[in-house]
Each structure stands twice: as structure tokens, then as C-alpha cells.
Amino acid sequence: MIKSSVWHPNTQMKEWDSFDEIIQAKGMWLIDSAGNKMLDGVSSMWCNVWGHSKKELVNAIVKQSKKLQHSSMFNLTNKPAELLAKKLVEISPGMNKVFYSDNGSSSMEIALKIALQYQNNIGEKQKSKIATLENGYHGDTFGAMSVGYVPQFFGKFKKQLFSTIQIPVPNKYRVPKGFTYPDYQNFCLDKIEQQFSKDNKIAAFIMESGAQVAGGVVIYPKGFQKKISQICKQYNVLFVLDEIATGFGRLGSMVQYTEQKSIPDIVSYGKMLTGGYLTMAATLTNKKIYDSFLGNFNEWKHLFHGHTYTGNPIAASVALENLKLYQKNNLIKKIKNTSKIFEKYYDIISKLDLVGDIRHKGMLMGIELVTDKKKKTPIHPKKSINKIFFEEGKKHGIYLRTLGNIVMLVPPLAISENDLKLLLNRTVQTIKSAKKQVI
């Protein structure tokens, strides 16, 4: 344990006297300074693919660091960034160009700026509104908070955020009274079409691809995303997707929008892009978008955005090696098989006293905790749920983190079936042992 000088993210620091110091990691396991091992149940904030200390990724970092550590992409380029861009375009149907950044929030800020400036560039200056789904999450910077407004996270900043058009999203567990689940899906889609038909000032519609993750693991019903993309096309509204947490295999497909049959105009990637080893993100656009930024310098059509570490060659090198490993190890096929292990635990988990609902797709599971199963009342202990479940999970040798009343299971994508069973069994034990503290 160490008394930290660091202000930790999303943490009530008054609750923590000290923190476990992770000094090493091997495979799926984190090892602290006391020698305790924890199975990484959240893939170090949803980004780890192969587990820790994967030699191919480590070697890629070492090899590139001996050649070129960093060089600006302002008026210059580097081979790893160029090769990675080509690879990303190759695996992303409909995409044409890649703009690099450092993290998911930044990549969504870039997507926003591109979408709005595109409308300006083509002479549609009145198109300045953004539509999005309620309860979505796109990052913690101000633009990202505006389009991904989760009230419990960002309510204190509401007056500083720009307004967006919020469309309800179908959550099978919490369907409003008077609706069936299919009826509510149609209601949400009708809301989008009604909004678009009466308002010609909407520049873009932004949503997470395949599921809302930080908003509570809300898996979209089949055809929902596809229908939204069709409505956007019908009304000439840019369709912008966030695949930062849901792409690269997390939901069971390399590029989630291909499974959803909904090719976007702009898409953002992050988290698992480098296998979870270095920070990097990318925003991709189609040719139509990119071409609108071309012109004479004094037309001021070019994108005014840049990052110091844009296209960092070390990060790009490890990302390239990561993508090679996906193909070499046939990871997507492996994920489809391994994810079936989650399904075998549905009955065991759902019978637990605290569990109201289970939502799962691919290598992602959200377990919603309630105090009353009939009334679906979320748990609200005085102590933070996150601290309770971290401490109880640690006792059982697993690293867990919650979001509100949702226990998140987001393991490294390459986790073995045996380790996943171990994680699920110990999660069941953790929920049981935490019961006294949360009711």
C-alpha cells in the first residue's frame, strides 16, 4: 500500500487512505507490492487485449524506441503512422483518411469538429446542431460531455455544455410504462425521424456503436443502429460512431459497425488500438468528408486541430503489431467462442439476491444491482459502490470496478476460458460477500 500523491480519476479521495501499488503484471494478472495477485476483470479500463507483458508488443515498443521515439506530424510524417493509417482504412469499410490523437475523448472532440466544419465547408452553415442518444458516453472533455451527457457524471457542468438534441434509447430492463420493448424501440426511432423531418439545422447524429458501455451496458436491439444510419442518410445528417470501447472485438466483431450494417461518415477508435500498452486514438472519415477540407490556404477550409503526440511512432508501431496478432491468432473467432462462457453463468448470477438484470455481448457484461427485484430499485449505499466492490473483489483475487449500480466485467479479450470461469465464479462470490454492505 502506498499513500499516493496522485489525484486519482473518478475517486472520492476522502474514502482512500492509501492505494495498492501494482509493480508487475503477467498475463491476465496484476501483482501488487505485497505479492498479491488480482485477475484483471476490467482489462485495465477496458483496453487490454492480450494480457500484460505480451512479448510481441513489448518488443515492438523496444525496437521502435531505438529508431525514432517521437517526431511531429506538423509538416512531417513517419512510417509507422502511415502504415497504421493504411491498415485502419483497410479494415474499416467506407473510410478514407485517419486523424490521430492521444485518447478517446480527444478523438470524439475531433469527430465533432470535423462534422461541424464539414457543414460549414460545403456551405451549410445553418447546420450546427448535434443529435445524440440519451445516456451515451463519449468522454470527459467539454465537447464529449455535451454529446455524451450522463447526468450523474456531468450534472455539475451542465450550464457550461452546449445543448444537444437527446433521443431516448431502448433499455430492455427499464422500458417505460405503457410500452412493450419492441414498441419502445419504434418509439425511439420515430423520435429521431420526427426530429430530423422538422429541423434542417442538424449537422450530425452521434452514438456509441453496438452498445452504451459507461451508460450501464445497454445493448442495442437488433437493427436499431442500422435504422438510425438509414434515417441519417435519408435526411442528409452525418452519422458519427464511437467505437472507442466497443470496437476491435469487445462486442465480438473487429469493427462493430460492420456487424450492425451501418457504415458511418466518421468513426473513432481508441482503447484496444494498441492492445492497451500505449495511449493512442484515431478518427476516421469517408472521402466525402475529407475532400470538403481541401482548398486554397486562404479559404481556411483545413482542420484546425493538432496534438503534440499525434501519430507517435512508438504507439503506431505497437498498434500495428497488435493488429497483426489479431489476424495471426484469429482473435475474433476465439472471442466468439470464449464469450459463450458468460452465457453459462446467466442463471447463477441472476439468482443472486442483489442482481436485477444481466446484460452481455461479446466480452462485455454488466450486472445491475438492486435492493428490490420487483421494483428494480438501484442500490445506493453510503459508501461508494466502487470501493465496496473493489475491496470485496480484492479479497477474492479479482480487480473489479463498478459504474453506479452496475458491476462491469470487461476482461482482456484473449482471456482463456478457464480464467474467465475463474473471474465469473469469483464475481459471484464477491456479490454475495458485498451484500451486507450495500443494503
C-alpha positions as CSV (number, residue, x, y, z in Angstrom):
1,M,0.0,0.0,0.0
2,I,1.2,3.5,-0.8
3,K,0.0,6.9,0.4
4,S,-0.5,8.5,-3.0
5,S,0.5,12.0,-4.2
6,V,-1.7,11.4,-7.2
7,W,-5.3,12.7,-7.5
8,H,-7.0,9.5,-8.8
9,P,-9.7,9.5,-11.5
10,N,-13.3,9.3,-10.6
11,T,-12.4,8.7,-7.0
12,Q,-13.7,10.2,-3.7
13,M,-10.2,10.7,-2.3
14,K,-11.6,11.0,1.3
15,E,-12.5,7.3,1.2
16,W,-9.0,6.2,0.4
17,D,-6.1,6.4,2.9
18,S,-3.7,4.6,0.5
19,F,-3.7,2.6,-2.7
20,D,-2.3,-0.8,-3.7
21,E,0.8,-0.3,-5.7
22,I,0.9,-2.5,-8.8
23,I,4.6,-3.3,-9.5
24,Q,4.2,-6.0,-12.1
25,A,1.7,-7.8,-14.4
26,K,1.8,-11.1,-16.1
27,G,-0.8,-12.5,-18.5
28,M,-4.2,-11.6,-17.1
29,W,-2.9,-11.0,-13.5
30,L,-1.9,-7.8,-11.7
31,I,0.7,-8.1,-8.9
32,D,1.0,-5.6,-6.1
33,S,3.9,-4.7,-3.9
34,A,2.9,-7.3,-1.2
35,G,2.9,-10.0,-3.8
36,N,-0.9,-10.3,-4.0
37,K,-2.3,-11.3,-7.4
38,M,-5.6,-9.9,-8.9
39,L,-7.2,-11.2,-12.1
40,D,-7.7,-8.1,-14.2
41,G,-11.5,-8.1,-14.6
42,V,-11.7,-4.7,-16.3
43,S,-8.7,-5.1,-18.7
44,S,-7.1,-2.0,-17.1
45,M,-10.0,0.3,-18.0
46,W,-11.3,-1.8,-21.0
47,C,-8.2,-1.5,-23.1
48,N,-6.1,-4.6,-22.6
49,V,-6.3,-7.2,-25.3
50,W,-3.6,-9.9,-24.8
51,G,-3.0,-9.6,-21.1
52,H,0.1,-8.0,-19.7
53,S,3.7,-8.4,-20.8
54,K,2.9,-9.7,-24.2
55,K,6.4,-10.2,-25.7
56,E,5.5,-9.2,-29.2
57,L,4.0,-5.9,-28.1
58,V,6.9,-5.2,-25.7
59,N,9.4,-6.0,-28.5
60,A,7.6,-3.6,-30.9
61,I,7.9,-0.8,-28.3
62,V,11.6,-1.5,-27.7
63,K,12.5,-1.8,-31.4
64,Q,10.8,1.4,-32.4
65,S,12.2,3.3,-29.4
66,K,15.7,2.6,-30.6
67,K,14.9,4.2,-34.1
68,L,12.6,7.1,-33.5
69,Q,10.8,8.0,-30.3
70,H,8.7,10.9,-31.5
71,S,8.6,13.2,-34.4
72,S,5.9,15.8,-35.0
73,M,3.3,15.3,-37.8
74,F,3.2,19.0,-38.4
75,N,4.7,19.1,-41.9
76,L,6.3,15.7,-41.3
77,T,5.3,12.1,-41.2
78,N,6.7,8.7,-40.1
79,K,6.4,5.2,-41.4
80,P,4.6,3.5,-38.5
81,A,1.9,6.1,-38.6
82,E,1.5,5.8,-42.3
83,L,1.4,2.0,-42.3
84,L,-1.1,2.0,-39.4
85,A,-3.4,4.5,-41.2
86,K,-3.5,2.3,-44.3
87,K,-4.3,-0.7,-42.1
88,L,-7.1,1.1,-40.3
89,V,-8.7,2.2,-43.6
90,E,-8.3,-1.3,-44.9
91,I,-10.3,-2.9,-42.0
92,S,-12.9,0.0,-41.9
93,P,-15.4,-0.2,-44.8
94,G,-16.3,3.2,-46.2
95,M,-13.4,5.1,-44.5
96,N,-10.7,7.0,-46.4
97,K,-8.5,9.1,-44.1
98,V,-7.2,8.8,-40.5
99,F,-6.6,11.7,-38.0
100,Y,-4.6,10.6,-34.9
101,S,-5.0,11.8,-31.3
102,D,-4.0,10.6,-27.9
103,N,-7.1,9.3,-26.2
104,G,-10.8,8.6,-26.8
105,S,-12.2,11.9,-25.5
106,S,-9.9,13.8,-27.9
107,S,-10.9,11.5,-30.8
108,M,-14.6,12.4,-30.2
109,E,-13.8,16.1,-29.9
110,I,-12.1,15.8,-33.3
111,A,-15.1,13.9,-34.8
112,L,-17.4,16.7,-33.5
113,K,-15.2,19.5,-35.0
114,I,-14.9,17.7,-38.3
115,A,-18.7,17.1,-38.5
116,L,-19.5,20.8,-37.8
117,Q,-16.7,22.2,-40.0
118,Y,-17.8,19.9,-42.9
119,Q,-21.2,21.6,-42.9
120,N,-19.5,25.0,-43.0
121,N,-17.1,23.9,-45.7
122,I,-19.9,22.8,-48.1
123,G,-21.9,26.0,-47.4
124,E,-24.4,24.5,-44.9
125,K,-23.6,27.0,-42.2
126,Q,-27.1,26.7,-40.6
127,K,-26.4,23.0,-39.8
128,S,-24.9,23.4,-36.4
129,K,-26.9,21.2,-34.1
130,I,-25.9,17.8,-32.8
131,A,-28.3,15.0,-32.0
132,T,-27.3,12.0,-29.8
133,L,-28.7,9.3,-27.6
134,E,-29.6,9.8,-24.0
135,N,-27.3,8.2,-21.5
136,G,-24.5,7.8,-24.0
137,Y,-20.9,8.5,-23.0
138,H,-18.1,9.8,-25.3
139,G,-15.5,11.1,-22.9
140,D,-14.8,13.7,-20.2
141,T,-13.8,16.8,-22.1
142,F,-16.4,19.5,-22.6
143,G,-17.5,18.7,-26.2
144,A,-17.5,15.0,-25.3
145,M,-19.6,15.7,-22.2
146,S,-22.1,17.7,-24.2
147,V,-22.8,14.9,-26.7
148,G,-22.4,12.1,-24.1
149,Y,-24.3,13.6,-21.2
150,V,-24.6,11.2,-18.3
151,P,-26.3,13.4,-15.5
152,Q,-24.6,11.6,-12.6
153,F,-21.2,12.2,-14.0
154,F,-21.6,15.7,-15.6
155,G,-24.5,17.4,-13.9
156,K,-22.2,20.0,-12.2
157,F,-21.1,21.2,-15.6
158,K,-24.4,21.3,-17.4
159,K,-24.5,25.1,-17.7
160,Q,-21.2,25.2,-19.4
161,L,-22.0,22.5,-22.0
162,F,-23.5,23.2,-25.4
163,S,-27.0,22.0,-26.0
164,T,-27.8,18.8,-27.9
165,I,-30.9,17.0,-29.1
166,Q,-31.3,14.0,-26.9
167,I,-33.1,10.9,-28.2
168,P,-34.2,8.2,-25.8
169,V,-32.6,4.7,-26.0
170,P,-34.4,1.4,-25.5
171,N,-33.2,-0.4,-22.4
172,K,-34.9,-3.8,-22.1
173,Y,-34.7,-3.8,-18.3
174,R,-36.3,-0.3,-17.9
175,V,-39.0,0.1,-20.5
176,P,-41.4,3.0,-19.7
177,K,-44.9,2.1,-18.6
178,G,-47.4,1.6,-21.4
179,F,-44.8,0.2,-23.8
180,T,-43.6,-3.2,-24.8
181,Y,-39.9,-3.4,-25.6
182,P,-40.4,-3.6,-29.5
183,D,-42.9,-0.7,-29.2
184,Y,-40.4,1.4,-27.3
185,Q,-37.7,0.7,-29.9
186,N,-40.1,2.0,-32.6
187,F,-40.9,5.0,-30.4
188,C,-37.2,6.0,-30.1
189,L,-36.7,5.6,-33.9
190,D,-39.8,7.6,-34.6
191,K,-38.5,10.4,-32.3
192,I,-35.3,10.6,-34.5
193,E,-37.2,10.7,-37.7
194,Q,-39.7,13.3,-36.4
195,Q,-36.8,15.5,-35.2
196,F,-35.0,15.3,-38.5
197,S,-38.1,15.9,-40.6
198,K,-38.9,19.2,-38.8
199,D,-35.4,20.5,-38.2
200,N,-32.9,21.1,-41.1
201,K,-30.2,22.5,-38.8
202,I,-29.0,19.1,-37.5
203,A,-25.4,18.5,-38.6
204,A,-24.7,15.1,-37.2
205,F,-26.1,12.3,-35.1
206,I,-23.6,10.7,-32.7
207,M,-23.8,7.4,-30.9
208,E,-21.7,4.6,-29.4
209,S,-21.6,1.6,-31.8
210,G,-23.4,-1.5,-30.7
211,A,-23.9,-0.7,-27.1
212,Q,-23.7,2.0,-24.5
213,V,-20.9,1.0,-22.2
214,A,-20.3,3.6,-19.5
215,G,-24.0,4.4,-19.5
216,G,-24.7,1.0,-17.9
217,V,-24.1,-1.7,-20.6
218,V,-27.2,-1.1,-22.7
219,I,-27.1,-3.4,-25.7
220,Y,-29.0,-2.1,-28.7
221,P,-31.7,-4.3,-30.1
222,K,-31.1,-5.9,-33.5
223,G,-31.5,-3.5,-36.4
224,F,-31.7,-0.4,-34.1
225,Q,-28.4,1.1,-35.2
226,K,-28.9,0.2,-38.8
227,K,-32.2,2.0,-38.8
228,I,-30.7,5.2,-37.4
229,S,-28.0,5.1,-40.1
230,Q,-30.7,4.9,-42.7
231,I,-32.7,7.8,-41.2
232,C,-29.5,9.9,-41.1
233,K,-28.8,9.2,-44.8
234,Q,-32.5,10.0,-45.7
235,Y,-32.3,13.4,-44.1
236,N,-28.7,14.2,-45.0
237,V,-27.4,14.1,-41.4
238,L,-23.9,12.9,-40.8
239,F,-23.7,9.6,-39.0
240,V,-20.9,9.6,-36.4
241,L,-19.9,6.4,-34.4
242,D,-17.9,6.0,-31.3
243,E,-16.2,2.6,-31.3
244,I,-13.6,3.5,-28.7
245,A,-14.8,0.9,-26.2
246,T,-16.9,-1.3,-28.5
247,G,-14.7,-1.9,-31.5
248,F,-11.7,-4.2,-32.0
249,G,-13.5,-7.3,-30.7
250,R,-15.1,-6.1,-27.5
251,L,-18.6,-6.9,-28.7
252,G,-17.5,-9.8,-30.8
253,S,-16.6,-8.2,-34.1
254,M,-13.4,-6.3,-35.3
255,V,-15.4,-3.3,-36.5
256,Q,-18.7,-3.2,-34.8
257,Y,-20.5,-1.1,-37.4
258,T,-20.0,-3.9,-40.0
259,E,-22.0,-6.2,-37.8
260,Q,-24.6,-3.5,-37.3
261,K,-24.7,-2.9,-41.1
262,S,-24.4,0.8,-40.5
263,I,-21.5,2.4,-42.3
264,P,-20.8,5.8,-40.7
265,D,-19.4,9.1,-42.1
266,I,-17.0,9.4,-39.2
267,V,-15.8,6.8,-36.7
268,S,-13.5,7.0,-33.7
269,Y,-11.2,4.2,-32.3
270,G,-9.1,4.0,-29.2
271,K,-8.6,1.9,-26.1
272,M,-7.7,-1.5,-27.6
273,L,-6.0,0.0,-30.7
274,T,-2.5,-0.5,-29.1
275,G,-3.5,-3.6,-27.2
276,G,-3.7,-1.4,-24.1
277,Y,0.1,-0.8,-24.0
278,L,0.3,2.9,-25.1
279,T,-2.1,5.7,-25.4
280,M,-3.4,6.4,-29.0
281,A,-6.7,7.1,-30.7
282,A,-7.9,7.7,-34.3
283,T,-10.7,9.4,-36.0
284,L,-11.5,8.1,-39.5
285,T,-13.7,9.8,-42.1
286,N,-15.0,8.9,-45.6
287,K,-13.8,10.6,-48.7
288,K,-16.7,13.0,-49.0
289,I,-15.9,14.4,-45.6
290,Y,-12.1,14.6,-46.2
291,D,-12.5,16.2,-49.6
292,S,-14.6,19.1,-48.2
293,F,-11.5,20.2,-46.3
294,L,-9.4,20.7,-49.4
295,G,-9.0,24.1,-51.0
296,N,-6.7,27.1,-51.2
297,F,-5.0,28.1,-47.9
298,N,-6.8,31.4,-47.7
299,E,-10.2,29.7,-47.9
300,W,-9.4,28.4,-44.4
301,K,-11.1,25.0,-45.0
302,H,-8.4,22.9,-43.4
303,L,-8.9,21.4,-39.9
304,F,-7.6,23.5,-37.1
305,H,-6.7,20.7,-34.7
306,G,-3.5,19.0,-33.6
307,H,-1.8,17.2,-30.7
308,T,1.8,17.2,-29.7
309,Y,2.0,13.4,-29.8
310,T,-0.2,12.9,-32.9
311,G,0.9,9.8,-34.8
312,N,3.6,8.9,-32.3
313,P,5.7,6.3,-34.0
314,I,6.1,4.0,-30.9
315,A,2.4,3.9,-30.3
316,A,1.8,3.3,-34.0
317,S,4.3,0.5,-34.1
318,V,2.7,-1.3,-31.2
319,A,-0.7,-0.8,-32.7
320,L,0.5,-2.4,-36.0
321,E,1.9,-5.3,-34.1
322,N,-1.4,-5.6,-32.1
323,L,-3.4,-5.8,-35.4
324,K,-1.0,-8.5,-36.7
325,L,-1.7,-10.5,-33.6
326,Y,-5.4,-10.3,-34.1
327,Q,-5.0,-11.9,-37.5
328,K,-2.3,-14.4,-36.5
329,N,-4.2,-15.7,-33.5
330,N,-7.7,-15.5,-35.2
331,L,-8.8,-13.5,-32.1
332,I,-12.3,-12.6,-33.3
333,K,-13.2,-16.2,-33.7
334,K,-11.7,-17.0,-30.3
335,I,-13.8,-14.2,-28.7
336,K,-17.0,-15.6,-30.2
337,N,-16.2,-19.0,-28.5
338,T,-14.9,-17.6,-25.2
339,S,-17.9,-15.2,-24.8
340,K,-20.2,-18.2,-24.6
341,I,-18.8,-18.8,-21.1
342,F,-20.7,-15.7,-20.0
343,E,-24.0,-17.2,-21.1
344,K,-23.4,-20.3,-18.9
345,Y,-23.4,-18.1,-15.8
346,Y,-26.7,-16.2,-16.5
347,D,-28.8,-18.4,-14.2
348,I,-26.2,-18.5,-11.4
349,I,-25.8,-14.7,-11.4
350,S,-29.5,-13.8,-11.9
351,K,-30.5,-15.8,-8.8
352,L,-28.3,-13.7,-6.6
353,D,-30.3,-11.5,-4.2
354,L,-28.8,-8.2,-5.4
355,V,-29.0,-8.9,-9.1
356,G,-31.8,-7.3,-11.1
357,D,-30.5,-7.7,-14.6
358,I,-27.6,-9.1,-16.7
359,R,-26.6,-7.5,-20.0
360,H,-24.0,-9.1,-22.1
361,K,-22.5,-9.1,-25.6
362,G,-19.1,-10.4,-26.7
363,M,-16.5,-9.8,-23.9
364,L,-18.6,-7.3,-22.0
365,M,-21.1,-8.0,-19.2
366,G,-23.0,-5.5,-17.0
367,I,-24.7,-6.8,-13.8
368,E,-27.2,-4.4,-12.5
369,L,-27.6,-4.4,-8.7
370,V,-30.9,-3.6,-7.0
371,T,-32.3,-3.7,-3.5
372,D,-35.8,-4.8,-4.7
373,K,-36.1,-7.1,-7.7
374,K,-39.8,-6.4,-8.3
375,K,-39.4,-2.6,-8.1
376,K,-36.0,-2.6,-9.7
377,T,-34.7,-0.2,-7.1
378,P,-31.0,0.6,-7.6
379,I,-28.7,0.1,-4.7
380,H,-27.4,3.3,-3.0
381,P,-25.1,2.6,-0.1
382,K,-23.5,5.4,1.8
383,K,-20.0,4.2,1.0
384,S,-19.2,4.2,-2.7
385,I,-20.3,1.0,-4.5
386,N,-17.0,1.1,-6.4
387,K,-14.9,1.0,-3.2
388,I,-17.1,-1.8,-1.7
389,F,-16.7,-4.0,-4.8
390,F,-13.0,-3.2,-5.2
391,E,-12.3,-4.3,-1.6
392,E,-14.5,-7.4,-1.8
393,G,-13.1,-8.3,-5.2
394,K,-9.6,-7.9,-3.9
395,K,-10.4,-10.4,-1.2
396,H,-11.4,-12.9,-3.9
397,G,-8.3,-12.1,-6.0
398,I,-10.0,-10.1,-8.8
399,Y,-9.9,-6.5,-9.8
400,L,-13.4,-5.1,-10.3
401,R,-14.7,-1.6,-10.9
402,T,-18.3,-0.6,-10.9
403,L,-20.2,2.2,-12.7
404,G,-23.0,3.3,-10.5
405,N,-25.0,0.2,-9.5
406,I,-23.5,-1.8,-12.4
407,V,-20.8,-4.3,-11.9
408,M,-18.7,-4.3,-15.0
409,L,-16.9,-7.3,-16.3
410,V,-14.6,-6.3,-19.2
411,P,-11.7,-8.8,-19.2
412,P,-8.8,-8.8,-21.6
413,L,-10.0,-10.1,-24.9
414,A,-7.6,-13.0,-25.1
415,I,-8.5,-14.3,-21.7
416,S,-8.7,-18.1,-21.5
417,E,-11.9,-20.0,-20.9
418,N,-10.5,-21.2,-17.5
419,D,-9.5,-17.7,-16.4
420,L,-12.9,-16.3,-17.5
421,K,-14.7,-19.0,-15.5
422,L,-12.5,-18.1,-12.5
423,L,-13.4,-14.4,-12.9
424,L,-17.1,-15.2,-13.1
425,N,-17.0,-17.6,-10.1
426,R,-15.2,-15.0,-8.0
427,T,-17.5,-12.3,-9.1
428,V,-20.4,-14.4,-7.8
429,Q,-18.6,-14.7,-4.5
430,T,-17.9,-11.0,-4.4
431,I,-21.5,-10.0,-5.0
432,K,-22.6,-12.4,-2.2
433,S,-20.0,-11.1,0.3
434,A,-20.8,-7.5,-0.6
435,K,-24.5,-7.8,0.2
436,K,-24.3,-6.7,3.9
437,Q,-22.5,-3.5,2.9
438,V,-24.9,-2.4,0.2
439,I,-28.3,-3.0,1.8
